[in-house]
Amino acid sequence: MPDGTLPTVKKGRKFAQVLEGARKVFMADGFEGASVDDIAKTAQVSKATLYSYFPDKRLLFMEVARAECQRQAEGAIATIDMDGPVRDVLHDIALQMVHFLTSDFGLRIFRICVGESDRFPELGQEFYESGPMMVRSRIVDYLTDATLRGDLHIADVPLAADQFAELCKADLFPRIVFNMDRTFSQAEIDRVVDGAVAMFMACYGTNPAKT
């Protein structure tokens, strides 16, 4: 679009069908490699139908990314026992965050959003709101409850949530963003996760023996 804004998504009877076809193609070929012809063929719709929903490929990708981020975030959160010991809960949250940050999907979306951010700043905002913001909100809620229970001592919960997220990146995220490494061993992941939890608890824990 000339002014850098994205058009509004229009939904209809075959919307979910188009979205699923696009998800398969984007996941297989990436953003640049995905063609409208391939997406329409995989979704089993005409190009006219596809364009009626998504006149811009970036809009289609962003809708796929938003739905997939939300699905992965909700799935990850659902696997965590929020009633367990604080250290265990933080460990599980950190592990899920690291797995997403180092996944092909997470990295692909990050690079596209950064690469297109000057022309389409909405891409970054949509990505953040669809996944990272939702996870951050749940972490804030959890840290708030843990603080009220006396398991943690946190004066600025939103800041603590952001600090925890950054601790989970450590050296893994820069290495994958700058193409230094593509995969990481479980030992490397555990090192970062355990270190993030240990440092967070050292700063905000109130009873190390209990947590």
N, C-alpha and C positions, 0 to 999 in steps of 0.2 A: 504494500500500500504506500502511496506517495508520502503520507505524513508519518509513517512508521507505526501506525496503529493497526491492530488486528481486527478483522470483521467479526461480527457476532456469530456464534455457533447456532445453526438451525437444526432442530431435531425433528425426526419423522420416523416412519415405520421401519426403515432400513438403517437407521442411525447406528444401532449396536452392531449390525452386520458389517457396516463400513469400518467402524472402529476396530473390530476384531481383525479384519483383513489387514488394516493398516498396521496394527500392532505386530502381526506376524512378519510383515515385510520390513518394517523399521528395525525390529529386533534382529532380523537376518542380514539386512543390507545397510543399516545405518540411515542417517537422514539424507546425505548427499546421494547415496547409492539407490535409494528407494525411488522408483518411478511411479507416476500416477497410473500408467498402464498396468504395472504389476499389482498395485494396490487394488485397482478396480477388478482385475482378474481374480485375485485371491479372495476378495470380498464377494465375488460373484454378483457384481452390479455393473451398470454401465458407467462410463466416465461422466455422463451428464448427471446421473444420480449422485455420484461422488461429489461433483462440483456443486451440486445443489445444497449439499450439507457443508462442504468445506471448499470454498473458492480459493484458499491459499494453503499450500502444503505445510507451511509453518503452523498454521492454525490446526491442521489435522494432527501434526506431530505433537503439538502442545496438548491437545485433548487426549491423545494416547498417553503422553507422559503424565498428565494429571491423574488419569484413571489408574495407570499402573503404579504411580507413586502412592496414591491413596490405598490401593489394594495391598501393596507391599508393606506400607506403614501399619495398616490395620492388622494385617496378618502377623507382623512381627510383634506388635503390642499384645496381640491375643495369646501369644505363646509364653508370655512372661507372667509369673505368679507375683502380682504386686503385693501380696500379703506375706511374702517371705522375708527373711532377714535383709536388712538394708544393703549389706555388702553383696549378697547374692542377687538382689534385684538390680543393683547398679551394674554388676558384672554382666547380667543377661542383656540389659539395655545397651551397654557398651559393645557387646559382641554383635548385636543386631545392627548397630550403627556402623561398625567397621565393615561388616559384610556388605552393607549397602554401598558405602563409600568406595569400596574397592571392586564393586561389581561392574561388569561391562555396561549394564544398563545405566547405573548411576553415573559412571564416568562419561558415557556418551551424551546423556542429557546435560550434564554440567558443561561439557565442551561446546555443545551447540548453543546453550543459553549464553555463555560467555562470548562466543564468536559472533552471535547475532545481537548482542545487547545494545550496541550503538544504534542500530536501525530498528530493533524491536525490543525495547526495554521491558515490555510486558512479558516476554518469554521468561526472564529471570524471576519476575514477580510471581508468575503463575506456577513455576516450578517450586519456588520456595513455599508458597502457600499450600500447594497440593500435597507435599510430603514433609519436608524439614520443619515447617511451622507447626504442622499437626503433631509431629513427634515431640517438638520442643514444648508445645502446650501440655502434652501428657507428662513430660518430665517435670515441668514446673508444678503441675498438680501433685505429682508424687512427692517431690521435694518439700512442697508446702505441707502435705499431710505428715511426712516424716519429721518435719521440724515441729509441728504441733504436738506430735506424739513424744517428742523429746529424744528421738533417735539421731537427729541431726541438729546442728546449731548454725542456722543460716540467716543473716540479716537481709541480704538481697538475693532472693530466690531466682529471679530471671537471670541475673548475672551469673549465679552459680550454675544454672542450667547451660548457659552459653559456654562457660569455662569447661564444664564436663564434656560438651560436644567437641571442643577444641582439643582436649586431652585425648579424646578417642582418635583423632587424626594423627597425632604425633608425627613420625616421619613417613608413615605409609601413604598418606594422601599426596604429599608433594612428590614422592617417588613415582606414583602412578600417573599423576597429572603431567609430569615432565618426561614421561616415557622412559624412566630409568628402570622400572620393573612393571610387569603386567600381572603377575600373580605373587601371592605370598603364602608361605608355609603356615601351618597351624601354630607352630612355635612362635613365629614372628607376630601373628595376630594375638596370641595369648600374652606375649610380652607387652604389647601396647595396651590391651584391655586390662590386664592385671596392674600395670603401672598407673593407668588412668584411675582405676578404682582406689588403689592405695594412696595416691596423692590427694584425691578428692576427700577420702575419709580422714586423712591426716589433717586436712584443713577444716573440714566441717563435721567430722564425727564427734559424738559426745561420750560414747562408751565403746572403745575399740573391742573390748572383750565380748560385748553383746552383739555388735554389728558385724 
